[in-house]
Amino acid sequence: MIDIHSLKRVHFTGIKGVGMTALACIFQDCGCSVTGSDTSESFITDKILGEKGIRIENSFLPETIAAVKPDLVIFTAAHGGETNGEVQVAKSLGIPVLSQGEALGLFQKTKTGISIAGVGGKTTTTAMLATILDSAGMHPSYMIGVGEVPSLNAPGRYDHAGNVFVTEADEYACSPQNTRPKFYYQTPKVIVLTNVAFDHPDIYDSPEETLKTFEAFIKKLPDDGLLIANNDNPLSQLLLERTTCNRLTYGASESADWMINRYTVFDEQAHFGIANGQKERVFRLNVPGRVNAYNATAAALAAEFLGLSDEDIQKGLLAFTGTKRRFEKITQINSTYLYDDYAHHPDEVKATIESAQNWFADKRIIIIFQPHTYSRTKALFSQFATSLDLADTVILTDIYASAREKSDPTVSSQQLAETIAKEHDHVYYCAGEGEVTKRLFSENLTDTVIITMGAGNVYTWHEEIIKTINAFYVQSGFSQPHP
C-alpha cells in the first residue's frame, strides 16, 4: 500500500484531463512536487495548471521519467494507459504506477468519503456539495472533474483541517488494461446517485451491464452508510429494488422520500421546495434549470447527513454560481447570449435544452452540438435525435473522437442531422468551425441563445462565434455591438 502522505514527487501522464488535473491539485496540497505530460492541444484545464505552476511536457517522452525521478507515476485511460512509454519506463525503474481512479481512492480512504455517481449531474452536484461544506467552514477535500469552479479555489483540494472527502465517482474503466470502473477503488460512507444510464458502449454491452456495475458499487456502503438516489430515473428505480442499504430518495414523484415541487424562476433565481409529507423546505439557486433543483436536493440531503442546517445549506447553494462548461455563460451581445455546456449524453442534452428554454422563455435556442465518440453516437443515435429535436435550430458538427477509440465510418453527424431533419425544419450539418460560423451568420441572431455543446473541443470556437455575432449586428445596423 502506497503512503500518499510520504510522497515527494508525483508525475502525471496525461495531466490535462479534468480528473487528472484535479488530482494533481490534491497532491500539490499535500506538499508534493507535481509534473506532467500531455499533448500540445489546448484543454480547459490549461488555466488552472498554469496558475498552479505545474511544469508540463507537451509530449510523452520516456526520458522525462528518468529526469524527474518521481516517487509515483499516475496515468489515465487515454494515451495508451499502462502501455504509454512513460508508464513503461517507470515500471522498468521500479517506480510505482497507479491509474487516476486508484490514486483517488487512496485519498478518499483518509477521510469520510462522499461519492457522487451517475450519468449526468455528478460534476455539478459534487461542486454544489463542496461549496456548501466550504461555506459552512467544514474544510472539505474534494475532486471535481471540471476546469474551473468559481465558488472554490480549484477543481481539486486536500484540506488537512477537515474530515470529509467529496468526489465524483466515475463508472468508466481505469484504463484499457484495468477495466475495473474508477469508482471501484472508492470507499464511501455516502453515495449520491444522480441517475443511471447506458453511456459507455465501448466498455459496457448493455444497460443491464451498466446497472450491475452500479449495483456492485452500492454494495460497498457500510451498514451505517447512506444511499441518496434520484427516484425518477428508471434504471435507478431498478437499482433500488435490488439493494437493501439505508437510502433516501428524491424526485418529482410522491413515492420519493423528498418530493421536489414548486419550481419557479424569479429575478434570475430558481426557487423550489422539497417535501416529505410532514414538512416542506424551500431553497433558492443562482443557476438555471430543473435539473439543478435535483442536483441541489441531492447535495442538500448529503450536507444534512453531515450535520448541516438548512440555513448552512441555503448559504452554500447561493454561493454556488456554476462550473466551467456546465451551462456556462460566455458572453451577451445585445439580445444574443452565448453559453457552453459539456452535455454529451442524450439525457444531458435534453436537460440542458429544457433548462435554457425555462431560463430564457422568450428567446430562440440554437444548439451547436459536437457528438463525442463514435461508439456513443452510434449506440444512442435515436436518443440523440429525439433530444436535439427540442431546440429551435440544431447545428451538428463532426464527431469528436476520443483518444481511446478509432474512427467508425458507419456513423456520422451528417447522418444524425438527416434523421432529425425528417421531423425538424431547422437542422444543419456543418463539418467544422468555419462552416458552423458561416451558418450562424445566416441566422437571425436577435433574441437568441446559442449553446455550444459536447465533450470535445467545440468550446474552443467561442472566439470565432463571438466575431460572427458582432458581424451580424454590424450588418443589421448596430455599428457598435454591446457586450
N, C-alpha and C positions, 0 to 999 in steps of 0.2 A: 504493500500500500504506500503510495506516494504521500509524503507530508507536504502539503501545499504551502504551509507557512514557513518551511525551511528553504524554499526555492529562492534563488538569487537572480537567475537569468532564464527567461522563457521566450521561445521563438514560435511565431505563428505562421504556418504555411497556408496561405490563402486568407490573410488577415482582413481583407476588405469586406468579407461577408458580414452581414449585420450581427449575427450571433457571435462570430469570431471577434469583431471589434468590441462588442460589449464585454466579452470575457477578457479581452486584453486590458480594458479599463479596470476590471476587477483585480487582475493580477498586479497592475500598477499600484492600486490602492493598498495592496499587501506588501509594497516595498520592492517589487520585482523590477528589474530592468527588462523592458519588453522590446523585442524587434519583430519584424515581419517581412513577408514577401507576398507578392501577388502580381497580376498582370498590370500593365500601364493604363488600362481602361479606367475612366472616371467612375467613381462609385459615390453613393450618398453618404458613405462613411468617411470620405476623404477629409472633410472639415474637422470632425472630432479627432481623428487620428493626428491631424496636423496640430490641433490645439493641445493634444497630449504630448506632442514632441516625440512621437514614436517613429523610429527610423524604419523605412520600408524599402526593400529592393523591388524594383519593377520587373522582376523576372524570377524564375525558380532556379537558383544556382546551387548545386550540391556543395560547392566550396564555401558557401555562406555559413553552413553549419560548423565547419571546422574553424572558420574565422570568429564566429560569435561565441562558440563553445557554451551553448545553453545547457541548463540543468534539465530542461524538458522541452520537447517539440510537440506542438498541438497542430493537428491537421483537420481539414474539413472534408465533406463528402465530395466536393468538387475537386478539379485539378488532379484526378487520379487517386485521391485518398492515400492509402498506405503505399501505393506504387510510385508516388511522387519522388523524384530524385532526392530532394532534401530529407524526406522521411526515411528513405532507404539508407542514406549516409548516416543519419542519426542512429539508426539501428546498428549499423556496422561499427559505430564508435561506442556502442553500449549506452547511448543516451536514451532515457525513457521517452516513449511517444504515446500520446493519447489523442483520441478524437475529441472534438469540441464537446460532444454530449457526455463523454466520460469525465472530462475535466470539470465541466459544470456540475456534474453530480457530486464530485468531491467537495466542492464549495458548499452545496446545499446541505450536506451532511453535518456541517459545522454549526448549523442554526436550525430553528424551527422552519421547516420548508413549506412554502405555499406554491403549488404548481398550477399554472393556468394553461389548460389544454383546450383543443378544439380547432376546427377548420373555419377560421374567421372569428375575429374578436379577441383573440388571445393577446395580441400586442397591446391593443387599447386597454383591455381590462387589466393587464399587468401594470401598465403605466398609470392607470387610474388608481389602483390599489397602492402602488409605491408612492404616489403623490399624496394620497390620504394619510398613509403611515408617516411619511416625511413631514407633512404639515402638522401632524399631531405630536411630533417630537420623538417618534419611536426609532429613529435612526435605522431604517431598513437597508438591507443589502438587496440588490436586485440585478436581474439580467433581462433586458428588453431588446428584442430583435428589431431595431429601428435605428436610423441615422441620428435623429435628434428627438429629445423630449423637452420642450421649453420649460415645463414646470419642475424639471430636475436638472442636475448639473451634467449628466452624461447618461448614455443608454445602459451603462453597467456601473455598479458601485459595490464596494465591500466596506461596510461601516463596522468597525470593531466595537462601537458603543451599543449597537443594537443586537437583538437575538432572533430576528426574522429574516429569512431569505425568500424573496418573491421572484419567481422566474417563469418564463414561458416554458411550456412542456411540448416539445415537437415530436410528432409521430413519424417523421421521416427517418430513414436509415442513417446511422452514424457515418457510414462510408460504403463504397461498393464492396469492400471486403468484409466489413462487420455490418450485417443487415439488421441488427437489433435496432429498434427505434431509439432515438436520442433520449426520450423520457424514461427508458428502461433503467437508466442509471440514477434517476432521482428517487429520493426517499421522503415524500411529502407527508405532512400532518394534515394538510388540507389540499384537496384537488377541486379546482373550479373547471367545470366542463361547459364551455360556451355553446357547443353543438358537436355533432359528429357527422361527417360527410365523406364520401368517396372522393379523394382529392389527389392521390398519388398512384395512378395506374401503372407507373413504371416499377413500383415495388409491391403494390397490393393488387391482387387479381379481381377483387370484388368488394362491394360494400360489407359483406359478411367478414372478410378478412380484416378490413379496417376495424370493424366492430370488435372482433376478438382481440385485436391489439389494444384497444382502449379498455376492454374488459380486464385484461391482464394487468394493465397499469393501475386500475382502480383497486384491484386486489392487494396492492402494495400498501394501502392505507392501514394504519394501526387501529386497534379497537376503539381508541379514543379520538380517532381522526374524523374528518367530515368531508363528504362529497357535496358540492354545491352545483346543481345541474339545471340547465335550460330544459324545461318540461315541454316546450312547444316543438322541439326538434324530433322528428320521427325516429331517427336512429338512437337519439339519446333516450327516448322512451323505451325502446327495446333493451338498451343497456341497463336502464334502471330496473327492468323486470328480471334481469339476470344477476343482479347484485343485491346484497343484503346489508351493506355498510350503513352507518349513520349518514343521513342525507337531508339536505334542504333543496327544494325545487323552486324555480321561479319561472314566470311566463305569463301570457295573456289569459290562460285557461283558469277556470275556478278550481281545477284539480291541483294547481300548483300551491305549494305552501305559502308562497308570496306572489300574489297576482299583481301584475303591472297594469295600471289603469290611468285614465285621465291624462294622457299625453297631449300637451298643447305647446305651441310656440308663441312667446310674447316678449316683446322688446329684446329680440335677438338672444333669448334664453329659452331652453327647453324645460318645461315643467312636467313632472309626472309623479304619480303616487304608487306605493306598493301596499297591499293589504293582505292580512292573513285571517280575515273573518272576525277578528277581535279588535284590531286597531289598524289605522292607516298612517303611513309615514310619507311625507311629501319632500321631494328633492328637486333641485334646480341644477342645470348644466349649461356650460358655455360652449358646448359642441352640439351639432345638429344630429337629428335622426333618431327614430325609434330604436334602431339597433344599439345606439349608445345609452338609451334608457335600460336596455337589457345588460349591457356591459357594466353600467354604473350599479345596477341592482346586484349583480354578482360580486362586484368589488365591495359594495356596502355590507353584504352578508358575510364576506370574509373578514372585513375590518371589525364587524360586530363580534365575530367569533374570537378575535384577538383582543377584545375588551374595549373597543372604542364606542363612544356615544354617537347618536345621530348628529349632534352639534359638531363633533370632530369630523364625522363623515362628510357633512354638508360643506364644511370649510375646505376640506381637501378636494371635493368634487368641483367646487368653484375655482380652485387654484389650477385645476387641470384645463389646459387650453388646446389639447390635441397633441399629435405626434407628427413627425415627418412622414409624408406620404400616406396619411390616413385622413382623407377629406381635408387636405391642407390647402389653405387659401394662398395662392401665389401672388395674385395682383387683382386690382379692379381698375379698369379703364373706362371712364364714362359709365354706361349701363351694362358693360360686359365684364364678367367675372371669369377668372381662370383658377381652377382648382386642380389638385393632383391626388390620386388615390392608388394604393397598392393592389386593389382588388384584382384577383386572378382566378377565382373560382366562381361559378355561376351564382351561388348564393350570395357571395360578397358583392358581385356586380349588381345584382338586384337590390341589395340593401343600400348600396351607395347611390344608385339612381333614385330610389324611393326617398332617401334622406335629402337629396338635392331637390326633389320635387316638393317635399314638405317644407324645407327651409326657404325655397325660392318659388313659392306657389304661382307667382305671376310672370315667371321667366321661362324661356325655352331652354331645353337641356341638350347640349351637343356632347356626345361621348366619343373620344378618340381612344380606341381600345387596341392594345397590343397584346395578343394572346401570349401566354408564357408556357413553353414546352409543347412539342408536337404530341407527346403522349397524352397530356391533359386535354388539349384541344380536341383530339380525336375521340377520346373516351367520353367526353362530356359535350360533344358537339351540339346535340339538340338542346341541351340545357342552356348553353351559351346563347344560342339563337333566341330562346324564349326570354332570357333575362335582358339581353341587349335590346330586344324589341320594345322595351318600356320607354326608351329615350326618344326624344323628338327627332333627333338626327344621329345617325351612327356612322362613324368613320373607322373602318378597320384597316390596320396596317399589318405588315408581315409578322409572322410568328417569331418571337424571340426565343431562340433555342437555348436551353440550359447547357452549362458546361458538362453536365452529366449525361447528355444524350446525343444521338446522331439525328440528322435531318430525316424526315419521313415525307416522301413526295406524294403520299396518298391523302394528305390533309393540308389545307391551306386557308389563309384568311379570305382569299377570294371566294373559295367555296362557301365559307361561312357567310360572307356578305350576300352571295347569291341566294342562299337559303333564307336569310332574314328578309331579303327583298321580295320574296313571294308574298309576304304579309305586310310589308312596310315600304312606304314611298320614298323615304329619305335615308337610304343606306348606300355607302360608297366604299369601294376598296381602293386604298391608296398605298402603293408599295413602300414608301419611306417618307422621311421628314419633308422633303421638297414637295412631294405630291400632296401630303397632308396640308401643308400651309397654303398651297395653291387652292385646294378645295375649300379651306376655311375662308380665304379671301373672297370667294364667290358667294359666300353665305351672307345673309343679313345678320350681323352680329350684335345689333342693338337688343337690349333686354334679354341677354343670353348668358347662360352659364356653360362654359367649356370645361370639361373634365378630362384630363389625360389619365389613362387607367391601364394598369398592368404591372407585373413584377419584373419587367425588363428595363430597358433604358429610355423609355418614352419620356420620362421626366427630364431628360437632358435636352429636350426640344423646346423648352419653355421660352428661351431667348428668341428663337425664330417665331414662335407663336405670338409672343408679345409684339414683335415687329409687325407681324401680319395684322394684329388687332389695331395697332396705331395707324398702319397704312389704310385700313378700312375706314377709319374715322376721318382721316385726311381726305380720302376720296369722297366721303359722304358730306364734306363741307365743314368738318371740325378741323380748323387749321392747327390747333394745338390740343391734342387729346389730353385729358386729365387723368392721371393715375390715381 
